[in-house]
Amino acid sequence: MEGQNIVDDNAEQAEVVCENDVKIEIPRSKKHGELMKYHNPKLAVLREAVLQSLIIESSDCDTPLVCLDASTGSGVAGLQWKKKCDKTVHVVTACTETDRVKTNCKLSGVKCAEWYLDPSHVTGQLPEINESKDEILVSPFHPNVVLRQEAFNFMLIHSNTSVALYTDSVFSNIRQNGVVCFLCPNIASQCFRSPNLILRQFGSHVQKTEYVKELAVRVVIADMARAAARYQKGIEVLYTMCLEDHFLIVIRAIKNHQQAVESMEKCRKILHCLFCEERVMYPSMSSPIEDPYSLIPCDCKKSNPGKTAVILGPMWTGNLYNVKYLHRLLKKVNDNNPKNKLCTLIQTMSTEAECRCESILSNVSCVNKNGKCKFCEQTSHSKNGEPLEKRPKLDNDLKANEEPNDNYVTERCLCKEKCMKQKDSDEVLTNTEVIQDMPLFYYDLQKKKYSGFPKLDRVITILRASGYRASRTHFEHQAIRTNANLQQLHKVLVKVIKK
């Protein structure tokens, strides 16, 4: 999926790049910013995710989908859609550099036709498209003009400046259950470098935090919810994907007055502690709160004079993932290429969305250094699937010259029974697909500076065994998403470090 350079001896001013069976021509420029305008190889994973989402949407619809590629100058996303989805989609590329898109269509073997808008155009009536295998429409107008003139089922909005310039046009004319993919560049750094810029564009107060990436995503989604509500539409977040300094936000627009109200109710503010960075959702009420510091589960206000917390937002406080949609997306990616980077990323996102809790395993003493049950590891299975008992391994609880007492045997039996119940509960949860809302934000444990800090997987296992929901997050490599607050997390980590 990575782009491969193909050098052409005859072309002195351009080079040809191949990505996902699509060839595009990009100009050779010394400036890195101009080169990224036409093709950014880092975004190949995100474009692949958009392509797989389009394949899912086209399989659910009987009629061809009308799709818009409003990305940067090369039109690579629209070409991939037409090459992979064939006649199930009608692709329109909105780009001012039409000559560059026409050249890329010729290199990829795709026919193209120009589409000029006029004031008498009726929404939903595209020009007659040739029923050949490959053909797309190229419009030499600004994407905002195309969005106001035509209604689409599937859209990709990628801007080098800000997606806030397109949200109003997107939701003014989108079709029922239409899907919009927003590709947002470098928003997390703007949250702590230019908070006034975020306030002007998205209408939210932000600052630098340990969870600034998720903070930026929720601020952008809140702006989309407000834009959709102005046109009596609600939004459903299908998934959000973070790749370095780029974000992919995929949402579904639902034309419903009640859905619009529910989406607006999920846009709330949070109370953030400036010392320990603990946070809590601010109550949605019109009357003032007498003691807002009592909402935060920390003691920073008692030990520090002055104002110790700030109010951030408003931002989206709902889910960032649709678990069922992620499972479908993961299955689609596994069928095509199960060993690529996108598959690993979606697996992490799916685990993060579920954020399981193993409260049935409340006995933390049965967990070894690897974060697994000591007693259950002693049981292996034969080829026929029948359990095969092995000799117990020596550990701290049972020494070499010591016989197993009644407490040890009882503890082993109870732990084994609890583990079996946990497996049954996982199967029931998978079948019924009753999953709670994911916890708000994550904790970056790398910045907590604990001495003798254990591995992240073991911390997650201990948290789950203690009755909390916990999982990794794809926003940060050394961060944990959990419903435990900072004090509860500290107590669990202290126990693990002492052991």
Secondary structure as GFF3:
##gff-version 3
##sequence-region A 1 499
A	DSSP	beta_strand	4	6	.	.	.	ID=ss1
A	DSSP	beta_strand	14	19	.	.	.	ID=ss2
A	DSSP	beta_strand	22	27	.	.	.	ID=ss3
A	DSSP	alpha_helix	32	38	.	.	.	ID=ss4
A	DSSP	three_ten_helix	41	43	.	.	.	ID=ss5
A	DSSP	alpha_helix	44	59	.	.	.	ID=ss6
A	DSSP	beta_strand	65	70	.	.	.	ID=ss7
A	DSSP	alpha_helix	76	85	.	.	.	ID=ss8
A	DSSP	three_ten_helix	86	88	.	.	.	ID=ss9
A	DSSP	beta_strand	89	94	.	.	.	ID=ss10
A	DSSP	alpha_helix	98	108	.	.	.	ID=ss11
A	DSSP	beta_strand	111	114	.	.	.	ID=ss12
A	DSSP	beta_strand	135	139	.	.	.	ID=ss13
A	DSSP	alpha_helix	143	149	.	.	.	ID=ss14
A	DSSP	beta_strand	154	158	.	.	.	ID=ss15
A	DSSP	three_ten_helix	163	165	.	.	.	ID=ss16
A	DSSP	alpha_helix	167	172	.	.	.	ID=ss17
A	DSSP	beta_strand	179	185	.	.	.	ID=ss18
A	DSSP	alpha_helix	188	193	.	.	.	ID=ss19
A	DSSP	alpha_helix	195	202	.	.	.	ID=ss20
A	DSSP	alpha_helix	212	229	.	.	.	ID=ss21
A	DSSP	beta_strand	234	243	.	.	.	ID=ss22
A	DSSP	beta_strand	246	254	.	.	.	ID=ss23
A	DSSP	alpha_helix	257	265	.	.	.	ID=ss24
A	DSSP	beta_strand	267	273	.	.	.	ID=ss25
A	DSSP	beta_strand	279	281	.	.	.	ID=ss26
A	DSSP	three_ten_helix	292	295	.	.	.	ID=ss27
A	DSSP	alpha_helix	300	303	.	.	.	ID=ss28
A	DSSP	beta_strand	309	316	.	.	.	ID=ss29
A	DSSP	alpha_helix	323	336	.	.	.	ID=ss30
A	DSSP	alpha_helix	341	354	.	.	.	ID=ss31
A	DSSP	three_ten_helix	364	366	.	.	.	ID=ss32
A	DSSP	three_ten_helix	376	378	.	.	.	ID=ss33
A	DSSP	beta_strand	379	381	.	.	.	ID=ss34
A	DSSP	beta_strand	387	389	.	.	.	ID=ss35
A	DSSP	alpha_helix	406	432	.	.	.	ID=ss36
A	DSSP	beta_strand	443	444	.	.	.	ID=ss37
A	DSSP	three_ten_helix	445	447	.	.	.	ID=ss38
A	DSSP	alpha_helix	456	465	.	.	.	ID=ss39
A	DSSP	beta_strand	470	472	.	.	.	ID=ss40
A	DSSP	beta_strand	479	482	.	.	.	ID=ss41
A	DSSP	alpha_helix	486	498	.	.	.	ID=ss42
###
